[in-house]
Amino acid sequence: MVNGHSVTLIGLIPDKLYNFKVRSTDLAGNDAYGPSDTFQTAAQSLNPPQISNVQHSNVSANGATITWTTNEPTTSVVEYGPGNLSLVAGSFEMDYPTHTVELKNLDGGKTYQYRVRATNAAGIEAQSSTATFSTPADTSDITEPVISSIQVSSIGARRATITWITDEPSTSFVEWGTDSTYGNGIYGNEVMTINGHSVMLPDVLPPGQLIYFQVRSVNAAGLEGKKAGTPFPTLADTLDATPPTLQSGPEILEKTATTATIQWTTNESTNGYVGYSVNGQLPLYGSEQGSPVFEQTHTIQLVGLTPGTAYKYSLKFRDIAGNLGESINAAYTFDTLGVSTNPIQINDATIAVPDATLTYDSAVAIWDTDLLGDSFVEYGFKGQGLSSGKGSFDLTDEHSVTLTGLLSEVDYEFRVHSRGSDGVLDSSAVLYFTTKEAPDRKPPSIFDVKITAVTSNAISLTWQTDEPSIGQVQYSKDTTYNQSSPLESIYVTTPHGANIGGLEAGKTYHYRVYAKDAAGNESTTAVDGVFATEPETLTTPTGEQLTQSALNNLVSLETIDFDPPGISEVVVSGVTANTAIISWTTNEEGDSVVEYGTTTAAYTKTEAALTLGLKHAVPLQRLNASSTYYFRVSSADAAGNRGRSDEFNFTTLKGQNLTEAPEGETLDEELIRKLEELLGATPVAEGAPEISNIVVSSVTDSSALINWETNKVATSQVHYGFTSTYGLKTDENPDMIRDHWVQLSGLEPGVTYHFKVVSGDGQGAYGESSDRSFQTLLIGDASLPPILTTGPSVTDITSNSAVVMWVTDKPSISVVQFKPARSFLVNLVTKATQVGDFEKYTLQHLVELANLLPDTSYRYQIFSQTTNGSAFKSEEDVFRTKSVSEIYDVRIEGITYNSAKLTWRTGLPATTEVEYGETTNYGESVRKIAFDRQHETTLTNLTPDTLYHFILRGTDEKGNSISTTDFTFQTFGLPVIENKKLIEVNEETIRIEWLTDKETDTLVLITDEGGNQQSFGSPELRTAHSVNIPGLQGDKIYQYQIVAKDRFGQESSTQLFSFKTGKDVIPPVISQVRTDATIRQDGESIQAFISWLTDEPATSLIVYQNGLNELPDDITKAKSASDETLTTNHVILVSDFEPGSVYRFKVMSRDKNGNSAESRDFTILAPKKTGSIIDIIISNLEETFGFLKQLQQ
């Protein structure tokens, strides 16, 4: 019920008079009628509306506005999409003259196509031409999708389904392989989803193998998240000997003059190929095209067919188990369409390569055609078929299709198609491109922000970032952060630091940390940090003597260290093709860090030793030969102040580059010797006691107890002092013992002492430890770090575990970091593991180390931190796990077609035996009778392409029997040749492509109709093969065979296949016919040179006759001159023209395939004979005085 009424009448007849009146009814049911009136509908227009002024504006990362005008009321509709017109927006309401449509939810960094459509009241529609605009990258989204809940289900012998979720809509792709490089393929789709990511790996996985994979999801901003899933094993293959069968079809879906599309289904997933041949020609089904993709519905387009030709075809399909199915039927035939009088032709298909067109997630395919046609592109991952398509039905001769939603750094294949207005389709060959690396749009993450020291007017802070970046601290008394420390100049990830001075005493400050990476991405810490400067130094107004407590506080404030170590004497030594040693000294003890890389001020790698010292030496390994490296060194003291050097550089020697260092790689003896020399380490004398398990305990403000062990009885002595030069030592205890202890007394409170222990064997051979340190107690000073009073010691050592114990003077957390002690300075090449209780504060500490390797030495350090952040870290020490009787680290290496190398280790020296065979009954064995921990053997005379089982057994030196479970490996088989394709067959050349399952050489044998054989190929080993065969003759049948030989000399070959070259039916084109005639010296005849050009080599023939009559159809009835030489520049000499006569002639040429062309008719006037001077005078007199002619008669 309303007061104002409006009703629209629809379905009216144009140009017709209508009568009407209105009626309204109230709530009581009372009716009221208005007066009668009339209106006339407009006459129907047969003209479409006119669209003009189409524009786009307000383009943002996720929206755009499209406007246009029309000359009459119409609807307002826009078709649009990224590289296509797949989306629609707008209104069907009539607007006039201005139309506006808002496009929303666009993707940033994409190129969009659009066109407008307008329909008037008569239902007649008009469309604009297609235009484009590009959205800017969406800089508001700087976070890639977060991937979680990765699960693997439906695992079979050859397939599995991967599912996961993301925190925002994104695409779904899975990259998989048989190792962590994921090199076997990518599957997925571009549909944006959050919870529904699901990708099935379709019948491509190898049975009974461990599959590695990672999932990849790209959000609307183009940011990609990657996450590796847990590797999973496929099921063992059940023996499948049943060939696949045809389930439905085949059906001819489409035919053109040069193509035919055939579709059929099979009862299981198979690849699909079509063999075909011209009806009535042999060999039957001699050509083949198809797809290697395993699926049940097969759609194969045959290209390069002959127009107006009848073909026979058959189907071939092979399942995953290798069983071949075929379908051959006499009824499988089709006829291509007749040749178009002017078919469309594709030229120069390629991917546009400027940065704006080929990016990390998009590419633009461009090509041109000689006629107007539509534009479509098929594309997909390289080697996995053309599974996607985009394009437009708009007719043009300059084609451009944008492919979007691509993955970064991935190889793609594509093919373009254009269909002319006559319906004839032309397709390009399959081409390839690789997308670029995705840009870095992720800002650095800032973490581990620490305040290392505060005074009344200064503060020191450190922090870390997850990528190389520069940074600063921004601060103020409020949250404006309008002051800042100097911005760092070098991009690093290692601890950043800033010292801020000039602060007011006793004030509270707010701060945040700022970081910027090399790509310009910026970030700041999200939480407002707060610190307070100390009050002024304690004094008394009356000058009274300070209490002990005030004195302690004063000492604590005045002794805070803000000065970083001074670095000097930076030296590069020991430079080879792949190694170098960087050494330097500092004026106070500090750690050792080298940052280096191959670009100035951009350090991509870091090597570090955390042990504090005055002399520093760090080895750099796995360097590239003949390369210049830039580096700087830094050292941080115990207070956390880090000093950095200027930049230096060095160049490695010539040599070979090395691969990445394996886990736990050791340093060679020469490098160890140089490091010991630079660090001043004293080598252990031969026969000298070996020192271990050094423990500092019972530390007080004036004393400490030092304990250690030796491997044989020896004396005991401790050298100690304020620095590593010591200066003090205890008297040598001459007692020959293994467990040593020395009490140090008379020490200063709150001081760090350095020491080393020394033990002699009584024969002049002394062993000594490296430099160690401890700190005496300072009573009542809570700002000092915890002090070790007992330990650390290692107890309860087994083959795979140990317990570390220690006691501190203050409650603190309990953390141990450890790693295998495989070599000298191992902390430079092996990362440490940290375990312990990071939350509980205690005086007595106990940490269990688990999952250790048997019979292995480990380095370890303890770490304790109090509630106020003061921390203590011990020196490194060593313990060794116990041995265990077992076989482990079994590896299968160097598999060939008839051999395999096996290696394994035993916990104790043992004899071992390998039993092997094609079943778990084994049957063959190799015995190793020597006692050893490292074992290897090579099994020989194996059968190619065979699965072998083996088990290891043995007896250790204590008589214990040891064995393993069953292992398997498969020898290499003969090379498998598959996916053979004939590409670009014409009258003179052909390209043949195929794949092999392992790297082989490339060889094709070609035999012509006369039995002459040629070979083409390359000895280079590869799996994807392509050979161009030139110099063929048109309209001839050739046979070919592919041969593949692997690196072991194993050879496979295909059966003989046939193909027929194309036939040239196009005659040569004649142009530039020229004549040049002169009178011969005898004056009685003319010699004329007739010349012309042809667009291909052809013969030369001229037909001529005297007079202007038309030349006869039978050229034998006229005169002629010819030359059978094939050439494009033709010259014929005619020497029997009569002077002063007119001749009619034409030229003719015939190419090597018999195609003839002739020119139109031409005429030539032969020049007249020229008389003597006397003849000319007489001739003139005759014309003047007729009597002379009579006298002459």
Helices and strands as residue ranges (DSSP letters): E 17-20, E 23-25, E 31-33, E 37-40, E 51-57, E 63-70, E 74-81, E 87-95, E 98-104, E 111-119, E 125-127, E 131-134, E 147-153, E 160-166, E 170-177, E 185-193, E 197-201, E 210-218, E 224-228, E 232-233, E 246-255, E 260-278, E 287-302, E 310-318, E 324-327, E 333-335, E 346-351, E 363-381, E 388-403, E 411-419, E 425-427, E 431-434, E 446-454, E 459-465, E 469-476, E 483-484, E 496-500, E 508-517, E 522-524, E 529-532, H 548-558, E 567-573, E 580-597, E 605-620, E 628-636, E 642-644, E 648-651, H 669-679, E 691-697, E 704-721, E 728-729, E 733-744, E 752-760, E 766-768, E 772-775, E 788-795, E 802-820, G 826-828, E 833-849, E 857-865, E 871-873, E 877-880, E 887-893, E 900-917, E 924-939, E 947-956, E 961-963, E 967-970, E 977-983, E 990-1007, E 1013-1029, E 1037-1045, E 1051-1053, E 1057-1060, E 1070-1079, E 1086-1106, G 1115-1117, E 1119-1137, E 1142-1150, E 1156-1158, E 1162-1165, H 1173-1184, H 1186-1192
